[in-house]
Amino acid sequence: MFDLNAAQQQAVEAGDGPQLILAGAGSGKTRTIVHRIGHLISAQKIAPHRILAVTFTNKAAAELKTRLSDLMGDDGGGVVSGTFHALSLRFLRRYADALGFPKSFHVIDSDDQRTLVKRLLKGRNIATNKLHPSYLLGWMEQCKHAGLLPEQAPEQMWSGIDLRALYEEYQRQLRELERMDFSDLILNTVCLFRHHPDISVALRRRFDHVLVDEYQDTNPVQHEWLTQLCTEHHNLTVVGDDDQSIYGWRGADVRHILEFENLWMGVTVGVHCLEENYRSTPSILKLANAIIDDNTDRHQKILRPTRKNGSKPTWCVCNDEYDEARNIARFFKQRADTGVHWDDMAVLYRSNRQSMALEQVLRQENMPYQIIGGVGFFERLEIKDALSFWALLNRCADSMHLLRVVNKPKRGIGLKGQAQIAEQLAASGMRASDWLDVLANGDAVGAAKKLQPLAQLLVRLHATIETMPDRGLMALLEQTSYIHSLQSFGELEAESRLDNIRTLQSYIEICMQEDMTPIELMDRAALLQSGEEDKQEDVPKINLMSLHRAKGLEFDTVVVAGVEEGLLPHQRALDEGETGIAEERRLLYVGVTRAKNALLLTSARQRKVFGDMHYPLASPFIKDLPQTVLQRDLPQKITSSTVDMHDSGLAIGSRVSHPSFGEGVILSLEGSGDATRVSIEFERVGLKRLMLKYAALRDAS
């Protein structure tokens, strides 16, 4: 433990009982968790398999496992680790039958959830313009995050519709489909603790110590999950930072970490504060401390630098969003000139719509960028289709897998035919694979007759899948003509989708080499549905992402864009009052502490929002900070020395005036000479594309 500081070592060597480790940003919390686990094994002689480490993301779980392996060897010594969802799924694979589910149940993803809810609403003749499926899904998820089953949920009427009754029906249909959604995984595990004493005793006695990372992000049902697991031995170590609690909008409750000592009344609670920051320069930390100090309901702590001073963070006040984007591009070019790579730079913003102007300017400047947070690999249409086919072939599919591909490629089975097939399957009481076996033998009526060729193909291929490294994936997709059907997307799109399927094929082959069962592979795919792990190319690119997405990341150079009233703090938070504003301040604090060496905050004097021009005030979080903490740059007139000029003498981002349309900002310039076309976003009339020769534009900057 020679590389630990005094506070870290105290936390690592703490004895039994509840332990609260308040880990400031960049203070080495993962190192502390890993060494505490090592200490429990080496000094307290706790068997590795009786230690449970809980994380929020798959990435954090993988990092923890890697570090444990580096510290102890032997692949982490057998310590059990994973996310709340993955661990809950592991428990339910053993005990789901106690809740009336088969142990082979499937996890439904967000796309299939929406399909199920739309079907449910349609079955009750509820129009989506009266109750949107997303609203119902969001409300049900809030109930589950709070640990509430349908019968425990509060009465909730929406336009005369009983949401609690719909919640009950949704859960009934999930049970019929033998599926659970992501929130069910945690809630149903808690139900095992609540209602099945023998199982709860077995689970509690399975582990001697439980450690959880990012404790400030727990919602009530996750909090109950942890406390139920530790109710006998009390050996719960929680690591987190109330100053980085930014997920209140999805149910996280910062009070769990603020009131942790009160939770364990009568039990001595160890409290450890990690304040030494190993990431950022002193000047960046000075700003971060000044921002968060205005929050009153928090554990008092100050980030202390371990590095030498660097450049002072700057607040750049821009004319509008295009001037803002141009300033950001110039800042990144300056950093690149000092040797910083593009992929070690990031723009963080409060709202995804802020990326539009940034993308336009970065493209114009030929600066590579990527937006983090797109569609996850296992959420792609062709991957979901391919996995549904594969699950049918490997006999671990349910009715939703079958209905997804029942008309892919087209077999002449329309919506009525699909409904008929669903009814026949439900009436049979069989699992999808067994029912298809019956069809393959010729016992089919109505629309199901059109499925016979697929059913017979599945029977033939199933006899040989043990000889195929991908257990029949590509053979099935080719022989069903699914691969050929991708051509309808066009040549380039089809090739991209086929590449994704080939990637899936390789993934399956690797999993099979690891002796993973088909149902275990489907579990792993389901737990990665959120798109948490983005598939990125090897080419270095500037990162564009939301502030929420940036949690847990770090970059050499960071820009926090749109630090102004209405964006940061967001208007919704302003409407909520002090609780919402406090979380927005924590969000800015998280953004600031992502930066290691260089930090720029930007705001705009005017910004177009959904077609209307707004004139935001400076963010109250930074407007009164002194120059000693945050250097302020006023708007700069765009000149040929600051941007690359078009041969017309104009530049992207320049403000111009038109005799009829008024003032606007140049978005693009195409062509040259008399053939030059200019696209301008005007304040009054919106986007116009004009021939420059006849536009009669004047400089308005």
N, C-alpha and C positions, 0 to 999 in steps of 0.2 A: 504493500500500500504506500510505497514511497512517493507515488505521484499524486497523492491526495493532499488537499489543504486541511487545516485543522478542523474546519466546520464539516467538511465531507467525511473526515475520519471519524468524527464524533457520531455522525449519522450512521455510518457503516457499522460501527462497533456497538450501537445501541442494543440493549437486551430485548427480552420478550415484551409483549404488550403493544398497545397502539403507538405508532410512531408517525408524526407529521413532519415531513421534510418539505419546507418551503424553498423551492428552487427557482431563483430569479432567472431571467432570460440569459442564456449562454453561460450558466454557472456549473455545467458539467453534471447534470442530473442523471443522465444515462450511465455515466461512469460510476456515479454514487450507487445507483441501483445494482449495477453489475457487481461491484465490490461488496455491497451488503450481502448479496446472494452468496458470493464466494466466502464471506466471513461466516455466514450461517452454516455453511457446509464444513469449512475447515476448523473453525474455533468452537462452534456450538454443536458440531457433529449431527446436523440435520441431514437426513438422506435427501439427495437432490430431487428425487421423484416426489418428495413430499413438500416441495416448494412450488408455489403457483405464482407466476408473474403475468399481470394483465395489462394490455395496452389498448389503445383506441384504433390504431391503424395497422394494416398488414405490414406496411413499411417499417413502423416502429417495432413490431414483433420480430421481423427479420433482422433488424439492426441489433436488437437485444440478444437474439440467439447467436449472431456472429460474434458479438463481444464476449458473451459467456464462453463460447468455444475458444476464443483467443486467450481468455484468462485461465480457463481450466482444462482446455482440450476436451477430447472425447465428446465432441459435438454438444458442448454445454453441460455435460455430466448427467443428462436426463432430467434437468429442470423442466417442468411443464410451463409452457408460455403460449400466449396467443391473445387475440382480441376478445372482447366480450362476446361477440357473435360466434366466433369460431369455437370458443370454449363452451358456450351454451349448446351449440350444435353437437359438440362431443358428448356432453352430458345427456342430451335428448336422444342421441343415437342408442343410448343404453336404457333410458327410462321413459321414452315417449309413450310406450304402451300403457303406462299408468294414467296417462291423460287421454286415452282413447285413440291415439294415433299409432299407425304401424311404425316400427323402427326404421323402415325404409322410406319414410315420408320425404318429400322434396321441398326445397325452398323456392318460393315464388319470387320473381324479380319485379322491379318497379314497372316495367313495360307490361308484363302479364297481369300485374295488380290493376293497372288502369283498364285493361281489357275486361277483367272480371267485374270491376265496379261499373263500367259502362253497360255491361250485360245486365247487372243487377238493377240499375236505374231503368233500363229499357223494359225489363220484366215487370216493373211497377209503374210503367207509363209516366216516368218522371223525366221531363225534358232537361237536357244539359244546360239550357239557358236559365232554367229555374234553380237547378242545383248542379254546379260544375263538379265533375268527378274529382278534380284536384282538391277542391275544398273539402269534400267528404273524406278523401284519403288523408289529408292533412289533419282533420279533426280526429279521426280514428287513431292516427299515429300519436297525436298529443295525449290521447287517453292512455295508450299503451306506454308511452314514456312516463306517464304519471302512475303506472302500475294498475290501471283500472280495466277490468273485464267489462263486457257489455252491460251486465247487470249492476255493475258498480259505477258506471259512467253517469255523469250528471245529465239531467233532462236538457235536451238541446233541440229547439225547433228552428227551422230555417224555411221561410216562405211557406209555413204550414206543414212542413215535412219533418217527421220525427227521425232525427239523425241516430238516436240510440237504437231504434228498431232496425235501421239500415246497418248499423255496426253489428248487431246480433245476427242479421241475415248474412252479412259478409263473412263472419266467422263460421257460420254454419256451412256456407258453400266451400270455404277453405278446407273445412274438416272433411266434407264429402270428396273433395279433390285430393285429400291426403297431402295437403300442403300447409306450410307456415310461411308468413312473411318475415322480414328481417326483425321487426320489433317483437313478433311472437316468440322468436328464439329466446330472447332475454326474459320476456314476461312469462312464458311457459316454464322456464327454469325456476323462476321465482315461485310459480304455482306449485312446483314440486316441493319447495321448501315450506310453503304455506299449508298445503293440504295432505302431504304424504310424509308423516313423521319418520317412517323407516328409511325412506330414500334420503330425506334431509339429514338424518344422522349419518348415513353412509357417505354423503357428499362432504359433510363437515369433518368427518374423521379421515377423509382422503388426504387432507393437507394440514401441515403443522404451521406453515407461514404463508401468508398471501401478501403480495406487493402489487400496487397499481400505479401506473404512470398517468399524468395529466388528470389528476383527481378533480381538479376544478371544473372539468367538462362533464362530470357525471350528471345524468338526469335521475329523477327519483327511483325509477325501477332498477337502474344500474347500482344506485346507492344501496337499495335493499338487497340486491344480488350479493354485494360485497359483505354487508353486515350480517346477512343470514349465514354466509359461508364461515364467518369468523365469530359467530355468537358464543361459541364454547371456549375457544382458546384465546380470543382477543388479539391474536398476533397479526394485525393488519398494519402494513406500512404503506402510507399514501404519500405520493410525491406529486407536487403541483405548485401552481403559482396563481393566486387569486387575481393578480394584475394581468393575467393572460386569459381570463375567462371571457370568451367572445362568442359563445354558442347558446346564449339565452333564448334566442329565437327558435331553437330546435329542442328546447326542454332542459338544457343544462342549468343547474342551480348553484350559483357561487356560494350560497350559504353552507353547502356541504363542507367546503374547506374552511370557511370562516368560523363555523361552529363545530368543528371536528372535536375539540376538547370537551364540549358539552355533550356530545353523543355518547362518550364513554365515561359518564358520571360514576364516580367510585373506583375508577381504574386510573392509575398513573399514566399520563400520556407524555411521551417524549416529543419535544418540539425542537427542530433543528432548522436553522436559517442559512441558506447558501446565497451569499451576496457577491462573491468574487466572480466577475464576468471575464471569460476567456475569449470572447468573440470580437467585441467592438472597441473602437478607440475611446479614450476618455471624453472627448468632445461629443461623441454620439451618445454616450451614457449620461452625460450631463443634461442633454436635451431630454432623453427618455425619463430620467428622474424628475425633471421639472414638469413634464406633461402629466405623469401619473400621480404626482404629489397632490394634485387638486381633487383626487378621489378620496372621500373621507372614510367609507366603509371598506377597509382593507387592512391586511397585516402590514405593519410598518417595516419597510426594508428599503435599502438603498443599494443599487448596483454599483460595485466598486471595480474600477479598471485594473487589469493586470498588464496592460499594454501601454506603450508610449503614445503621446498625443498625436492626433492627426488633424486633417483639415476640418474646419468648423462646418457643421451642417448649414445649408442655405435654404431660405424660403424665397422662391421666385414667383412674384406676382405677375401674371401674364394678361394679355389683352383678352384672349378668348381661348377656346380649346385647341385651335390650330396653332396659335402662337405658343401655347403650352407644349404641344407635341413637338414643335420645332425647337424649343428650348431644351426639351428632354433629349432629342436627337443630338443636338450640339454637345450637351453634357456627356453623353455616352461616347461621342467621337473623341472628346478630350480624354476620357478615361481609357479608351482603346489606344490612344497615342502613348499612354504611360505603360502599356503592356497588359492591361486587363482584358481578358477574353470576353467575347460577347455573352457566353453562357454563364458568366459570373456577374451579369447585370440583370436587374429586374425592375419592371414598373408594376407597382401595386396600386389597385384602385378599389373604391367602395362599390361601384356599380359596373357590371360588365359592359354597359352601353358606352362607357368611357373609352373603350378600346378602339372605336371606329376612327376617330381622328388620328390616334397614334398609329394605327395600321396604315392609313393613307400616307402619312408623312414618312414612316419608316420604309414603305415600298418605294416612294419617290426618291429617297436617299440611298436606295439599294442596301439597306441595313437588314440583315437576317433576323427574323423574330419568330416566336411560336407562342400560341395562346395555350396556357396550361389549364386543363379542366374540361376537355372536350369529351366526346363519347368514349367510354371505356371499351376495351377490346371485346369483352364478353357481352357487351350490350349491342354490338353491331348486328344488323339484320341477318347477314349471311352466317355469322357465327352461331346465333341463336337457332337458326334453321338447321345448320349442320349438326349441332349438339342434340337437337330434337330427333333427327334421323338416327344419330348414333345411339341415343338412349333407347329408341325403339329396337334397334338391332341387338343391343346388349341387354335387353330385357330389364331395364331400370326406368322405363318411361311411365308417365301417367297420361290421363286424358288430355291435359293441356299441351303436352308434347305432340300427341297425335293430331289434335285439332289445329295446331300451328302449321303442320306440313300436309294436312289432308288434301289440299289443292295446290301443292307446290311440288313440281311444276303442275300447271293446270291439268286437271283430270275431269273437268266438267262438273265439279261438285260446288254448287253455289251456296249461298247462305242458308237456304232451306235444307239443302242436302247435308250441310254441316250440322245443323240443328238436329236433323233426323239421326245422323251418326252419333251425335252426343247422347241423344235419348236412348238409342239402342245399346250403346256402351254402358250407360248408367243402369239400364234395366237388366243387363246381363250380370251385373255384380262382379265382373271380372276386371283384372288389371288390363291395361291397353295391350300389352304384348300377348297375353293369353287370348284375348278376344280376337286379335289379328290371326292367331293360330287357327281359330275356329273358321274365320273367313277364308283362310288359305285352303281349307278342306272343302270349300264350296258351299258352306252354309251361310249365304248372304242374301239379303233382300233389300230392295230400294237402292238408295244412294250408296250403301255399303258395298254393292256389287262392283262399283267403280274402284274400290280399294283392293279388290282381290289380287290384281297383278303386284301391287306393292306388298301385300301380305305374303304372297308366295315367294317373292324375291327375298324378303326378310328371313323366311324359313330356310331358303337355300343358302344364303350367305352366312346365317348363324352357325351352320354346320362347319364352316371353315374359318371363323374369325380368330380362333386360337393360333392359326398359322400366319396371321397378318399383324405386323408390328402396331398398326393403328386400329386394330380390332374392327376392320371393315369400313372405316370412315370413307375413304376415297372411292373404294369399289362401289359402295352404296350410292354415293352422290353422283357418280358417273353413270351407273346403271339405271338410276331413276331419271336421268337427264337433267338433274338439278344443276350440275356444272354448266351444261349447255344453255340452260335457261338464263344464266347470268348475262348472256350476250345482249339481252333486252335492255340492259343498263347502258349500252354503248361500249365501245372497245376499251377506252381507258378505264372507265369505272369497273367494267367486268374484270379486267386484269388486276385491278387493285383488290377487288373482293376475292378473287381466286388466290391472290397472294396471302390474304388473311386466312383463307381456308387451309392453305399449305402450312401456315404458321400454326394453326390449330392442330393439324395432323402431326407436326413435329412435337407439339406440346403433349398430345395424347401418347405418342410413342415414348417420350421421356417418362411420363407418369406410369405407363405400363412397365417400363424397365425398373421402376421403383416399387414394383409389386402392389401398386395401388389398384383397388377394385373400381369398376365403373361407377358405383354409387359414390365412392370417395372422390373420384374425379369430378363428378357433378356437384358435389358439395364444395370443392375448392373453387370451381367456376362460379358457383352461386355467390360465394363470399367475396369474389372479386368483381361482382357486377357493378359496383359503384363507380368504377373507372378511377379508383384511387391511384393505381399505377399507370401512368401515362406512357404510351409507347413513343419514344422519341428517336429521331434520327441522330447519327453521330456528328452531324455538322453543327458547330457551335452557333447558338441563336440566343438573342435577347429574350428574356422570359416576360410575358405579360400575363398577369393573373390577379384575381381578387385578393383582398387583404385576408379574408378568411382562408383562402386556399394556401396562403404563404405561411401559415402557422407551422412551426417546426423546421422551416427552411432557413438558409442563410446565404448571402451573396456578398461579394466584395463591394459592389455598387448598387444602391437602391434608390429608386425614385418613388415617393408616395404622391400620387397625382390627385388633384381635386380636393385639397384640404381646405374646405370652405363650408359655410353653413348651408345645409340642405343635402350635402353629400357626406361630409365627415365633420360634425355629426349628421347622420341621415335624417331626412324630414320625419320619418316614422318615429325615430328615437326622440326627436324634439317634441312630437305629439304625446309620447309616452311619459315624458317628465324625467326626473333625475335618475331613475333606475336605467332607463334607456340611454340617457346621455353618458352615464358612468361606463356603460358597456362600450359605447362608441369611443370614449377616451381610451379604454383598454385596447380597442382595436387599433387606434393610432399608435399606441405604445408598442404593440406587437409589430406593426409595420416598421417603426423606427429601429427596433432592436434586431431586425433581420440584417441590418447593414453592418459590415465589418470595417470598412475603411472610408467610404464616401456616401453621403446622404444628401438628397435634394428633395425638398417639399415644394409642391407647386399648387397654385390656385389661379382661377381666372376671374377677371372683372365682369365678364359676361359669358354665358354659356347657353347653347340651344338645348332645350330639354323637350323631347317629343314635339318638335316643331315650333315651340314657343321660346322666345328669348328671355332668359333670366339674368338678373344682375345680383349675384350672391354676395353676401358679406363674408369677410374673412372668418375662418373657423375660430370660435372662442377658445379652442384648445391651444392656439399658438399666437393669436393676434397681440397679446400683451407680454409675450416673452421678450426679455431684453436682448440686445445685440450680442451681449457676452455669451448667450446660449445659442442664439439662432440668428445668423446673418441674413439680412433682407435685401433682395434685389428687386427694383421696380421694373415695370414694363420697358422693354427695349425695342426701339424702332428697327424693323427688319430692313437690312441693307444687303448689298452684294457681298459685304465682307463676312456676313453671318450665315448666309445660305447660298446654295448653288442657284444661279440665276438662269432663267430661260433666255433664249436669244432675243426675246421681245423686251427684256429688261424687267419682267415680272417674275415672281417666285411663288411657289406653293406657300400658303399661309399669309400672303400679303392681303391687307385690307384695301378694298377699292370701292369706288362709288360709281353707280350707273345713273344716267339721267332719269330713267323711268322706274327702275327697281330699287333704287336707294343703295345703302351700304351693304357689303358682303365680304366674304373671305374666299380667296381662290383655293379650290380643291385640287384641280389638275390642269395641266397645259399639254396639248397634243399637237403635233405637227410643227411646222416652222413657216416663217414668212407670212404671206397673205393667207396661207392655208391653216394658220394656227387657230385651234378651237380651245376655249377656256370654259371650265366648269366652275360656277360660283354659287356658294350657299348664301343667299340674300336673307337679311333679317326679316323682311316683310313678306316676300313671295316664295321663299324657299329656293330649291335648286334650279338653276338655269344653265343651259349649255349654249354658248354664243360663239359666233365668228369674231375673233379679236379685232379684225380689220374694221368691223362696223359697230363694235360695242361702245365706243366713246367712253372708255373707262378712265377714271381719275384716281390718283393715289389718295387714300383716305386714312393712312396710318399715322 
